[in-house]
Amino acid sequence: MRRVDRREFAREASLAFLSGVTVTVSGCGGGGGSGGSGDYSSPTTVTPPATGTGDEVGQISGNHGHEAIIRAAQLMAGGDLQLDIAGQAGHSHLITLPAAAVIDVRSGRPVAVDSTSTDAATGGGVHSHTVTFNAESTEPPIRY
């Protein structure tokens, strides 16, 4: 069995702790995505969120202010994640990434996942979004 020093133990314990954390990400805007009624033809311009080195920002279809970020520590932990992309949109969407998807994202492979459908009470109607991580890849995304 290999010896682990205090620093390595603290790092690994922190990563293990963070692997089970539900992440809340921020954004702004109204409705958007597929289905429902309302004006989704003009997505708002989103200021990119502050991210740390190694964080992965997802590209969101029909976006109107939502943001999805997997933090570097979560990528390294490789566990299941549930991200809330509600931000300040006035409504919530969740995406669920199984551990295999997180590992694919960490490895640079494109991954796509659909959000939950939500009725935007501010006139947005029922809609959902597709979030793609590593969208700049030339490969087609792996769907989860």
BELJO-V580074 format. One record per pair of residues at least 24 apart in sequence whose ideal C-beta (glycine too) atoms are under 7 Angstrom apart, sorted by the first residue. I is the first residue (numbers start at 1). J is the second residue. Records with the same first field share a line. If there is no record, write none. Layout:
BEGIN
I->J ; J
END
This chain:
BEGIN
14->73
15->73 ; 76 ; 77
16->77
18->73 ; 74 ; 77
19->74 ; 77 ; 79
20->79
22->82
23->71 ; 74 ; 81 ; 83
24->84
25->67 ; 68 ; 69 ; 83 ; 84 ; 85 ; 87
26->67 ; 87 ; 88
27->65 ; 66 ; 67 ; 85 ; 87 ; 88 ; 89
28->65 ; 87 ; 88 ; 89
29->64 ; 65 ; 89
30->64 ; 89 ; 90 ; 120 ; 122 ; 124
31->64 ; 120 ; 124 ; 125 ; 127
32->62 ; 63 ; 64 ; 127 ; 129
33->61 ; 62 ; 127 ; 128 ; 129
34->62 ; 127 ; 128
35->117 ; 126 ; 127 ; 128
36->124 ; 125 ; 126 ; 127
37->125
38->123 ; 124 ; 125
40->64
56->105 ; 133
58->131 ; 132 ; 133
59->132 ; 135
60->85 ; 129 ; 131
61->129 ; 130
62->129
63->129
64->89
65->89
66->93 ; 129
68->95 ; 131
70->102 ; 105 ; 133
74->102
75->102 ; 105 ; 106
78->102 ; 103 ; 106
85->115 ; 131
90->120 ; 121 ; 122
91->118 ; 120 ; 121 ; 124
92->118
93->118 ; 128 ; 129
95->131
97->144
98->144
101->144
104->142
105->133 ; 134
108->134
109->134 ; 139 ; 142
110->134 ; 135 ; 137 ; 139 ; 141 ; 142
111->141 ; 142 ; 144
112->141 ; 143
113->144
END
